[in-house]
Amino acid sequence: MQRKVSEQRSQAVNLAHRLERNSPTRRIDQDRQKLKDIDARLARALSNTLTNKQTAFARIVDKLNLVSPLNTLARGYAIASKDKQVIRSVNNVEKGDAIKIRVQDGEIACEVVESKASS
């Protein structure tokens, strides 16, 4: 009889352990932890992606600044134009033409007195 009671008690303990392992509450807790882990990984991935995109954007802005006409003016250069067209050659102007010269802080109105090609 004692052996039978002992076996029943042992079986009851085993069933209790199995029930505890498969408990819905325990399973919910495990799933919550998995969800927190996934959420943290997603946040890190999003942060890394944002950082990479910001870095790429900054590189593009730097490249644009290198070729920006305004940046060229800031370095001391000027842009001459006639009738809103950039003057690229002495052949684009004649004596007496009104031209504008754009510098970093504004424009200068000028009249062509002479133009000659470089040799």
Backbone torsions as a table, in degrees:
resi	resn	phi	psi	omega
1	MET	NA	-43.3	179.3
2	GLN	-65.0	-37.3	178.2
3	ARG	-63.5	-42.4	179.3
4	LYS	-63.7	-43.4	177.4
5	VAL	-63.3	-41.2	-180.0
6	SER	-64.2	-43.3	178.1
7	GLU	-63.7	-42.7	179.2
8	GLN	-63.8	-40.9	178.9
9	ARG	-64.6	-44.5	179.0
10	SER	-62.1	-43.3	178.5
11	GLN	-65.0	-37.9	178.2
12	ALA	-65.2	-40.2	178.3
13	VAL	-64.7	-43.6	178.6
14	ASN	-61.9	-43.2	178.1
15	LEU	-64.3	-38.8	178.2
16	ALA	-63.0	-42.3	178.1
17	HIS	-64.5	-43.0	178.8
18	ARG	-63.1	-41.8	178.8
19	LEU	-64.0	-39.1	179.0
20	GLU	-65.6	-42.4	179.2
21	ARG	-64.6	-34.5	-177.7
22	ASN	-101.5	17.7	-178.4
23	SER	-64.4	135.3	176.6
24	PRO	-58.7	-36.3	179.1
25	THR	-64.0	-44.9	179.0
26	ARG	-63.7	-42.8	179.6
27	ARG	-62.9	-41.4	177.6
28	ILE	-62.5	-42.5	178.3
29	ASP	-61.8	-42.6	178.4
30	GLN	-63.5	-43.3	179.3
31	ASP	-66.2	-35.7	175.4
32	ARG	-62.2	-42.6	179.7
33	GLN	-64.7	-41.9	177.0
34	LYS	-60.8	-41.9	179.0
35	LEU	-62.9	-41.1	177.1
36	LYS	-62.6	-42.1	179.2
37	ASP	-63.5	-44.2	178.9
38	ILE	-64.1	-41.2	178.7
39	ASP	-61.9	-42.0	179.0
40	ALA	-65.6	-41.8	178.3
41	ARG	-63.9	-40.4	178.3
42	LEU	-63.9	-42.4	178.6
43	ALA	-62.1	-42.6	178.4
44	ARG	-64.5	-42.8	179.9
45	ALA	-64.0	-41.6	178.5
46	LEU	-64.5	-42.0	178.8
47	SER	-63.4	-43.6	178.5
48	ASN	-63.6	-42.3	179.0
49	THR	-63.2	-43.3	178.9
50	LEU	-62.5	-43.9	178.8
51	THR	-61.2	-44.2	179.7
52	ASN	-63.4	-41.3	179.6
53	LYS	-67.1	-38.6	178.4
54	GLN	-65.2	-40.3	179.0
55	THR	-64.6	-44.7	178.7
56	ALA	-62.8	-40.9	178.4
57	PHE	-62.8	-42.8	179.5
58	ALA	-62.7	-38.8	177.6
59	ARG	-63.6	-42.0	179.6
60	ILE	-64.3	-42.5	178.6
61	VAL	-61.8	-42.1	177.8
62	ASP	-61.0	-42.4	179.1
63	LYS	-64.2	-41.1	178.1
64	LEU	-64.0	-39.0	178.7
65	ASN	-64.2	-31.7	179.4
66	LEU	-64.1	-33.4	-177.7
67	VAL	-105.1	6.1	-177.8
68	SER	-69.2	131.9	175.7
69	PRO	-60.6	-34.3	179.9
70	LEU	-66.9	-36.5	177.1
71	ASN	-66.8	-37.5	176.8
72	THR	-62.3	-42.5	178.4
73	LEU	-63.7	-37.2	-179.5
74	ALA	-65.4	-25.3	178.3
75	ARG	-83.1	1.2	175.4
76	GLY	107.2	0.7	178.2
77	TYR	-84.6	167.5	178.8
78	ALA	-133.2	157.6	178.4
79	ILE	-121.3	119.0	-179.8
80	ALA	-95.9	139.4	179.4
81	SER	-141.4	154.2	177.0
82	LYS	-133.6	124.8	-178.3
83	ASP	53.0	44.2	177.2
84	LYS	64.3	16.3	175.8
85	GLN	-114.1	133.0	-179.6
86	VAL	-64.9	134.8	178.1
87	ILE	-84.3	116.2	-177.4
88	ARG	-106.1	-11.5	-176.1
89	SER	-151.7	154.2	175.5
90	VAL	-63.9	-20.4	178.5
91	ASN	-72.1	-11.8	179.6
92	ASN	-85.0	-5.6	-178.7
93	VAL	-132.0	157.2	176.1
94	GLU	-132.0	161.9	178.0
95	LYS	-55.9	132.7	178.2
96	GLY	93.7	-10.1	179.0
97	ASP	-67.1	141.6	174.2
98	ALA	-87.8	127.4	178.1
99	ILE	-129.6	163.3	175.4
100	LYS	-121.7	141.1	177.3
101	ILE	-117.6	118.8	179.7
102	ARG	-94.0	127.8	175.7
103	VAL	-119.4	179.5	-174.0
104	GLN	-54.6	-41.8	-172.6
105	ASP	-108.0	15.2	176.9
106	GLY	159.5	-159.9	-178.7
107	GLU	-125.5	150.6	177.2
108	ILE	-121.1	126.4	176.6
109	ALA	-88.3	131.5	-176.8
110	CYS	-136.6	165.1	172.3
111	GLU	-124.3	135.5	-177.9
112	VAL	-72.8	122.1	177.9
113	VAL	-96.5	-36.7	-178.4
114	GLU	-159.2	149.5	172.4
115	SER	-142.4	137.2	177.4
116	LYS	-145.1	143.6	-179.2
117	ALA	-78.2	147.8	176.8
118	SER	-77.0	150.2	-175.9
119	SER	-92.4	NA	NA
